Amino acid sequence: MKLDLHGYTVYDAWQKYQNFIHSVDAKSVVVVTGQGQIEQEFMRWNHPSYVREIQKLPSRGAFRVLFYKKRK
């Protein structure tokens, strides 16, 4: 699953990302931020209670976000 935030304002990208991660039912997602301000701020958008790990992908401007297993 992939979310492309490239081209959004920082605030709009943050809102879209927060809505996305709270609604997605996947083990991981790829988030495309582009190489600007969103990329610089992206790591601060994630809370350790739901994000297990963030991997910066080799192509700049993209991350793989791994989630904890959801409890039922």
KESE-736707 format. One record per atom (N, C-alpha, C): y negated, x negated, z; atom name. Coordinates in steps of 0.001 Angstrom, whole numbers, plus 500000, padded with zeros to 6 digits. Each point is the difference from the previous one (the first is absolute). Layout:
residues N
<pt py="Y" px="X" pz="Z" atomo="CA"/>
...
//
This chain:
residues 72
<pt py="501170" px="499148" pz="500000" atomo="N"/>
<pt py="498830" px="500852" pz="500000" atomo="CA"/>
<pt py="498755" px="499094" pz="500000" atomo="C"/>
<pt py="498950" px="500449" pz="499348" atomo="N"/>
<pt py="498817" px="499160" pz="499816" atomo="CA"/>
<pt py="498724" px="500826" pz="500179" atomo="C"/>
<pt py="499005" px="499386" pz="500627" atomo="N"/>
<pt py="498682" px="500608" pz="500160" atomo="CA"/>
<pt py="498972" px="499030" pz="499426" atomo="C"/>
<pt py="499212" px="500464" pz="499055" atomo="N"/>
<pt py="498986" px="499155" pz="499368" atomo="CA"/>
<pt py="498622" px="500383" pz="500536" atomo="C"/>
<pt py="499389" px="499093" pz="500747" atomo="N"/>
<pt py="498674" px="500230" pz="500587" atomo="CA"/>
<pt py="498906" px="499288" pz="499227" atomo="C"/>
<pt py="500385" px="499293" pz="498959" atomo="N"/>
<pt py="499033" px="499252" pz="499214" atomo="CA"/>
<pt py="498955" px="500941" pz="499409" atomo="C"/>
<pt py="498737" px="499687" pz="500189" atomo="N"/>
<pt py="498924" px="500814" pz="499444" atomo="CA"/>
<pt py="499385" px="500979" pz="500983" atomo="C"/>
<pt py="500607" px="500192" pz="501168" atomo="N"/>
<pt py="499431" px="500885" pz="501021" atomo="CA"/>
<pt py="498978" px="499250" pz="500843" atomo="C"/>
<pt py="499110" px="500733" pz="500649" atomo="N"/>
<pt py="499150" px="499371" pz="501007" atomo="CA"/>
<pt py="500893" px="499652" pz="501184" atomo="C"/>
<pt py="499555" px="499123" pz="500875" atomo="N"/>
<pt py="500808" px="499589" pz="501148" atomo="CA"/>
<pt py="500342" px="501208" pz="500869" atomo="C"/>
<pt py="499026" px="500832" pz="500291" atomo="N"/>
<pt py="500247" px="501158" pz="500857" atomo="CA"/>
<pt py="500964" px="500989" pz="499351" atomo="C"/>
<pt py="499803" px="500300" pz="498723" atomo="N"/>
<pt py="500890" px="500930" pz="499302" atomo="CA"/>
<pt py="501416" px="499439" pz="499912" atomo="C"/>
<pt py="500120" px="498688" pz="499768" atomo="N"/>
<pt py="501320" px="499361" pz="499945" atomo="CA"/>
<pt py="500685" px="500073" pz="501357" atomo="C"/>
<pt py="499261" px="499770" pz="501069" atomo="N"/>
<pt py="500565" px="500085" pz="501357" atomo="CA"/>
<pt py="500521" px="501410" pz="500271" atomo="C"/>
<pt py="499192" px="501007" pz="499667" atomo="N"/>
<pt py="500425" px="501389" pz="500204" atomo="CA"/>
<pt py="501257" px="500326" pz="499199" atomo="C"/>
<pt py="500017" px="499617" pz="498742" atomo="N"/>
<pt py="501148" px="500268" pz="499139" atomo="CA"/>
<pt py="501248" px="499302" pz="500537" atomo="C"/>
<pt py="499853" px="498755" pz="500449" atomo="N"/>
<pt py="501131" px="499254" pz="500550" atomo="CA"/>
<pt py="500522" px="500653" pz="501277" atomo="C"/>
<pt py="499108" px="500384" pz="500900" atomo="N"/>
<pt py="500433" px="500639" pz="501252" atomo="CA"/>
<pt py="500758" px="501295" pz="499724" atomo="C"/>
<pt py="499495" px="500822" pz="499112" atomo="N"/>
<pt py="500690" px="501247" pz="499638" atomo="CA"/>
<pt py="501361" px="499709" pz="499376" atomo="C"/>
<pt py="500046" px="498984" pz="499154" atomo="N"/>
<pt py="501232" px="499647" pz="499298" atomo="CA"/>
<pt py="501080" px="499531" pz="500972" atomo="C"/>
<pt py="499679" px="499080" pz="500890" atomo="N"/>
<pt py="501047" px="499447" pz="500868" atomo="CA"/>
<pt py="500492" px="501005" pz="501029" atomo="C"/>
<pt py="499179" px="500982" pz="500332" atomo="N"/>
<pt py="500453" px="501011" pz="500950" atomo="CA"/>
<pt py="500825" px="501098" pz="499326" atomo="C"/>
<pt py="499998" px="500032" pz="498681" atomo="N"/>
<pt py="500758" px="501035" pz="499296" atomo="CA"/>
<pt py="501213" px="499442" pz="499253" atomo="C"/>
<pt py="500044" px="498709" pz="499775" atomo="N"/>
<pt py="501088" px="499408" pz="499214" atomo="CA"/>
<pt py="501260" px="499870" pz="500860" atomo="C"/>
<pt py="501144" px="500226" pz="499353" atomo="N"/>
<pt py="501283" px="499837" pz="500674" atomo="CA"/>
<pt py="500779" px="498919" pz="499260" atomo="C"/>
<pt py="499604" px="498753" pz="500217" atomo="N"/>
<pt py="500627" px="498875" pz="499319" atomo="CA"/>
<pt py="500082" px="498824" pz="500962" atomo="C"/>
<pt py="500902" px="499063" pz="499695" atomo="N"/>
<pt py="500126" px="498798" pz="500825" atomo="CA"/>
<pt py="498852" px="499030" pz="499743" atomo="C"/>
<pt py="499516" px="500007" pz="498759" atomo="N"/>
<pt py="498900" px="499104" pz="499651" atomo="CA"/>
<pt py="499229" px="500568" pz="498815" atomo="C"/>
<pt py="498780" px="499523" pz="499845" atomo="N"/>
<pt py="499153" px="500377" pz="498871" atomo="CA"/>
<pt py="499247" px="498764" pz="499526" atomo="C"/>
<pt py="499587" px="500023" pz="498753" atomo="N"/>
<pt py="499123" px="498961" pz="499461" atomo="CA"/>
<pt py="498612" px="500597" pz="499923" atomo="C"/>
<pt py="499021" px="499270" pz="500528" atomo="N"/>
<pt py="498612" px="500455" pz="499979" atomo="CA"/>
<pt py="499194" px="499007" pz="499176" atomo="C"/>
<pt py="499377" px="500486" pz="498947" atomo="N"/>
<pt py="499148" px="499177" pz="499145" atomo="CA"/>
<pt py="498568" px="500180" pz="500473" atomo="C"/>
<pt py="499386" px="498906" pz="500412" atomo="N"/>
<pt py="498632" px="500059" pz="500522" atomo="CA"/>
<pt py="498978" px="499414" pz="499040" atomo="C"/>
<pt py="500451" px="499213" pz="499040" atomo="N"/>
<pt py="499071" px="499224" pz="499198" atomo="CA"/>
<pt py="499620" px="498759" pz="500791" atomo="C"/>
<pt py="499086" px="499213" pz="499492" atomo="N"/>
<pt py="499670" px="498728" pz="500637" atomo="CA"/>
<pt py="498633" px="499995" pz="500670" atomo="C"/>
<pt py="499494" px="501150" pz="500365" atomo="N"/>
<pt py="498673" px="500074" pz="500591" atomo="CA"/>
<pt py="500011" px="500279" pz="501483" atomo="C"/>
<pt py="499056" px="500800" pz="500430" atomo="N"/>
<pt py="499792" px="500313" pz="501415" atomo="CA"/>
<pt py="501187" px="500720" pz="500628" atomo="C"/>
<pt py="500648" px="500888" pz="499252" atomo="N"/>
<pt py="501156" px="500732" pz="500540" atomo="CA"/>
<pt py="501104" px="499016" pz="500369" atomo="C"/>
<pt py="500266" px="499019" pz="499156" atomo="N"/>
<pt py="501028" px="498998" pz="500290" atomo="CA"/>
<pt py="499667" px="499251" pz="501293" atomo="C"/>
<pt py="498741" px="499677" pz="500191" atomo="N"/>
<pt py="499579" px="499250" pz="501185" atomo="CA"/>
<pt py="500160" px="500810" pz="501281" atomo="C"/>
<pt py="499844" px="501314" pz="499916" atomo="N"/>
<pt py="500058" px="500848" pz="501191" atomo="CA"/>
<pt py="501360" px="500653" pz="500226" atomo="C"/>
<pt py="500874" px="499947" pz="499028" atomo="N"/>
<pt py="501238" px="500774" pz="500045" atomo="CA"/>
<pt py="500857" px="499734" pz="501240" atomo="C"/>
<pt py="500136" px="498776" pz="500416" atomo="N"/>
<pt py="500855" px="499660" pz="501145" atomo="CA"/>
<pt py="499538" px="500702" pz="501279" atomo="C"/>
<pt py="498735" px="500254" pz="500134" atomo="N"/>
<pt py="499476" px="500665" pz="501205" atomo="CA"/>
<pt py="500243" px="501503" pz="500000" atomo="C"/>
<pt py="500425" px="500548" pz="498905" atomo="N"/>
<pt py="500220" px="501443" pz="499889" atomo="CA"/>
<pt py="501342" px="500449" pz="500557" atomo="C"/>
<pt py="500852" px="499075" pz="500356" atomo="N"/>
<pt py="501377" px="500320" pz="500357" atomo="CA"/>
<pt py="500218" px="499911" pz="501503" atomo="C"/>
<pt py="500682" px="501008" pz="500522" atomo="N"/>
<pt py="500265" px="500062" pz="501431" atomo="CA"/>
<pt py="501439" px="499558" pz="500266" atomo="C"/>
<pt py="500206" px="499139" pz="500999" atomo="N"/>
<pt py="501351" px="499482" pz="500252" atomo="CA"/>
<pt py="501022" px="501044" pz="500442" atomo="C"/>
<pt py="499566" px="501195" pz="500337" atomo="N"/>
<pt py="500964" px="501022" pz="500412" atomo="CA"/>
<pt py="500738" px="500625" pz="498819" atomo="C"/>
<pt py="499471" px="499881" pz="498791" atomo="N"/>
<pt py="500697" px="500569" pz="498845" atomo="CA"/>
<pt py="500239" px="499009" pz="498873" atomo="C"/>
<pt py="499308" px="498866" pz="500005" atomo="N"/>
<pt py="500206" px="498981" pz="498969" atomo="CA"/>
<pt py="500767" px="498826" pz="500616" atomo="C"/>
<pt py="501173" px="499724" pz="499440" atomo="N"/>
<pt py="500847" px="498926" pz="500525" atomo="CA"/>
<pt py="499554" px="498638" pz="499486" atomo="C"/>
<pt py="499664" px="499939" pz="498708" atomo="N"/>
<pt py="499651" px="498719" pz="499387" atomo="CA"/>
<pt py="499164" px="500236" pz="498750" atomo="C"/>
<pt py="499112" px="499057" pz="499709" atomo="N"/>
<pt py="499214" px="500043" pz="498766" atomo="CA"/>
<pt py="500217" px="498681" pz="499278" atomo="C"/>
<pt py="500410" px="500098" pz="498748" atomo="N"/>
<pt py="500245" px="498814" pz="499192" atomo="CA"/>
<pt py="498997" px="499960" pz="498864" atomo="C"/>
<pt py="499274" px="498903" pz="499909" atomo="N"/>
<pt py="499074" px="499827" pz="498884" atomo="CA"/>
<pt py="500827" px="499614" pz="498776" atomo="C"/>
<pt py="499849" px="500744" pz="498932" atomo="N"/>
<pt py="500778" px="499737" pz="498791" atomo="CA"/>
<pt py="499413" px="498813" pz="499232" atomo="C"/>
<pt py="500829" px="499319" pz="499204" atomo="N"/>
<pt py="499529" px="498809" pz="499274" atomo="CA"/>
<pt py="498789" px="500274" pz="499094" atomo="C"/>
<pt py="499986" px="501182" pz="499388" atomo="N"/>
<pt py="498826" px="500342" pz="499197" atomo="CA"/>
<pt py="498910" px="500449" pz="500975" atomo="C"/>
<pt py="498870" px="499359" pz="499966" atomo="N"/>
<pt py="498922" px="500322" pz="500947" atomo="CA"/>
<pt py="499594" px="501451" pz="499878" atomo="C"/>
<pt py="499597" px="500567" pz="501136" atomo="N"/>
<pt py="499502" px="501358" pz="499988" atomo="CA"/>
<pt py="501063" px="501056" pz="500186" atomo="C"/>
<pt py="501174" px="499610" pz="500548" atomo="N"/>
<pt py="501061" px="500978" pz="500239" atomo="CA"/>
<pt py="500807" px="499599" pz="501238" atomo="C"/>
<pt py="500481" px="501009" pz="500722" atomo="N"/>
<pt py="500769" px="499791" pz="501226" atomo="CA"/>
<pt py="501218" px="500910" pz="499999" atomo="C"/>
<pt py="501081" px="499535" pz="500629" atomo="N"/>
<pt py="501142" px="500864" pz="500291" atomo="CA"/>
<pt py="499916" px="500316" pz="501490" atomo="C"/>
<pt py="500006" px="501291" pz="500333" atomo="N"/>
<pt py="499906" px="500458" pz="501385" atomo="CA"/>
<pt py="501356" px="500569" pz="500391" atomo="C"/>
<pt py="500599" px="499443" pz="501065" atomo="N"/>
<pt py="501294" px="500460" pz="500489" atomo="CA"/>
<pt py="499779" px="500793" pz="501277" atomo="C"/>
<pt py="500628" px="501168" pz="500070" atomo="N"/>
<pt py="499808" px="500904" pz="501123" atomo="CA"/>
<pt py="501190" px="499948" pz="500961" atomo="C"/>
<pt py="499751" px="500393" pz="501231" atomo="N"/>
<pt py="501093" px="500205" pz="500940" atomo="CA"/>
<pt py="500756" px="501246" pz="499592" atomo="C"/>
<pt py="501247" px="500068" pz="500420" atomo="N"/>
<pt py="500804" px="501196" pz="499760" atomo="CA"/>
<pt py="499365" px="501168" pz="500748" atomo="C"/>
<pt py="499877" px="501118" pz="499326" atomo="N"/>
<pt py="499381" px="501176" pz="500634" atomo="CA"/>
<pt py="500979" px="500654" pz="500958" atomo="C"/>
<pt py="499493" px="500442" pz="501134" atomo="N"/>
<pt py="500823" px="500708" pz="500977" atomo="CA"/>
<pt py="499988" px="501480" pz="499665" atomo="C"/>
<pt py="501129" px="500647" pz="500272" atomo="N"/>
<pt py="500092" px="501447" pz="499737" atomo="CA"/>
<pt py="499828" px="500786" pz="501266" atomo="C"/>
//
